[in-house]
């Protein structure tokens, strides 16, 4: 049975994907949520793909799933690991090749507009008005873990890039869980990718793990990879 590899965004931590990983495990799938781990300082964007590869065991024909900016990292790993499939989960559509920054130019303008303190940006949840987690159905333990993992990054972190690997071997699909990634889902559809739309938020993998896991498995059946 193929293994799932779930890649979280560098702006959050593995707790954002672990609930969906647990739901996939409950369905009988071996599932990994690699992360650079507790290193001194922070991991640069160009180091992220290599750190993720180091954190994974040897495997054959995995299914790569990338959430948010993790979609770019998952595409790199899909090429490096000769993945069976690659699924964008409310994620940025990766380029087929070339130098790959963590965010697109329009979003970079927004990031540069954020206030910094001691040269560092606020944690991701403080980028937006209001309390993103106020109405979120997270358990106290999950919420505490999620908040503890949020990094404060320097603005220069976003000026980095890595060379995208050749991930053409992988079949592709897209899951949209929030209105923010509506245009990305349309781009995927235009390219002929199977697209599933769920009614939720960007944190759906943490807040609705069973529904997210079911959608991933259904798409894999659609792609004939499980």
HELIX and SHEET records of a PDB file:
HELIX    1   1 UNK A   15  UNK A   26  1                                  12    
HELIX    2   2 UNK A   45  UNK A   55  1                                  11    
HELIX    3   3 UNK A   70  UNK A   80  1                                  11    
HELIX    4   4 UNK A  105  UNK A  112  1                                   8    
HELIX    5   5 UNK A  124  UNK A  127  5                                   4    
HELIX    6   6 UNK A  140  UNK A  149  1                                  10    
HELIX    7   7 UNK A  155  UNK A  159  5                                   5    
HELIX    8   8 UNK A  179  UNK A  181  5                                   3    
HELIX    9   9 UNK A  182  UNK A  190  1                                   9    
HELIX   10  10 UNK A  204  UNK A  207  1                                   4    
HELIX   11  11 UNK A  209  UNK A  222  1                                  14    
SHEET    1   A 6 UNK A  31  UNK A  32  0                                        
SHEET    2   A 6 UNK A   4  UNK A   7  1                                        
SHEET    3   A 6 UNK A  63  UNK A  68  1                                        
SHEET    4   A 6 UNK A  85  UNK A  91  1                                        
SHEET    5   A 6 UNK A 171  UNK A 176  1                                        
SHEET    6   A 6 UNK A 194  UNK A 197  1                                        
SHEET    1   B 2 UNK A  99  UNK A 101  0                                        
SHEET    2   B 2 UNK A 161  UNK A 163 -1                                        
SHEET    1   C 2 UNK A 116  UNK A 117  0                                        
SHEET    2   C 2 UNK A 120  UNK A 121 -1                                        
END                                                                             
